[in-house]
Amino acid sequence: QVQLVESGGGLVQAGDSLRLSCATSGRTFSTYAMGWFRQAPGKEREFVAHISWSGGRTYYADSVKGRFTISRDNTKATVYLQMNSLNSEDTAVYYCAAKTNGPYMYYDSRAFGYWGQGTQVTVSS
């Protein structure tokens, strides 16, 4: 069992930056690829970013490419999401998740068996 706890969300202005953290429990963190997803009011949950278990491969949604950076520290069992140049369309609840289901692609939420409770990011314009 893996528990995920996100932090770092808040209210910021357009153009600002935030860094989200996702702390995990369990000794197997380094074996999981990790992802960030987000869900805006009235919209479906969408893929944001993904990082392999080693940190060697990362993938991003087109909407955040060049502005967001996903990283991880396996010694701290923590994954991060650095978000720069935020705009109002980034307003959402952000979730981190651990990838447990092999047949699904990295951007498919069905690939992730463990989820955090989410952290709210609100960007005012």
N, C-alpha and C positions, 0 to 999 in steps of 0.2 A: 504494500500500500504506500502511495506517495501523496503527501499533502503539500499543496501549493498555496502560498500567501503572497498576493501582490501588494505593492505599496508605491507611493510616489505620485499618485494622481493629484489633481487639484484644478483650481481655476486660474487660467493664465490669459494673457492677451495675444492676439494674432501676432505672429512673428517671434514669440517667445519659445523657450525650450523647456522640456521636462525629461526626467530620467525615471523610468519605471523599473522597479525591481520585483523579482519573483523568487522568494526564498522557498526552498523545498526541504522536506524531511525525508528520511530514508537514506540508506547507504547506496542505493543504486542510481542516484541522480546522473552520474557520468555515463550511464549506459543508455540514457534516453535522448533522442532528439527532442527539441523543445520548440514550441511555437507561441506566437502572440496572435490573438484574434481580437476583434472589437465589434461592438454592437451599438448602433445609434438608435435613438427612439424611433419606433415604427419600422425599423429595417431589420433584415436578417443579419445574423452574425457573419462577419467576413474575415478572411485571412489577412494578416498584416505582415508577419515575418516568421521565418523558420531558421533554426540553426541545428546543424548536425551534432551528434554526441561529442565529437572532438572539438567542435567549433570551426572546423576547417571549411565547411560549406554553409553558405547563407543564401536565403531566397527572400524576395520582397514582393509585395503587391505593387503594381505599377503606380498606384496612387501615393505611395510613400517612398518609392525608390529615390535615393539621393538626399532624402531628408531624415529618414530613420535608420538607426543602426542597431542590430541585435548582437549581443555578445553573451558570453557565459564565463563563469569562474567555477570550475568543477571542484576546486579546493574549498569553496564556500557554498557549494550546492546552490548557486544563484544564477539566474539568467536576467539580463537587462534589456531594456529598450530605450535607447537614446532618441529623443524626438526633437528635431529642430524645425525651425520655420513653420510652426504650427499655424493652422488656419481653422476656421469654423467647421469645416467638413471633417476635421479630426475629432470633433466632439463625440464621445462615445464612452461606454464602459469597456475597459480593456481587460482581457483575460489572458493569462498564460496557461499553457497546457503541455502535458508530456505525451509524446507519441508512443502509442502502444500497439497499434493495429497495422501490421505490415501492408496489407493489400491496397490501402488507400494512399493517395498522393499527399504530399506535405501540406498542400493548401486545403485539403478536405478535412473538415472538423471531425468526421467519423474516424480519422486516423488517431485521434487523441482520446485516451481513456481516463486521464486525470486532468482535472480543471481546478483553477483557483476560483475564488469568490468574486473576483473582478475589482477594479479600481476605476473610479470616475475621472475622466479628463474632460474639462469644459474649456473651450477656447472662445473668448469673446472678441468680436470684431470691432 
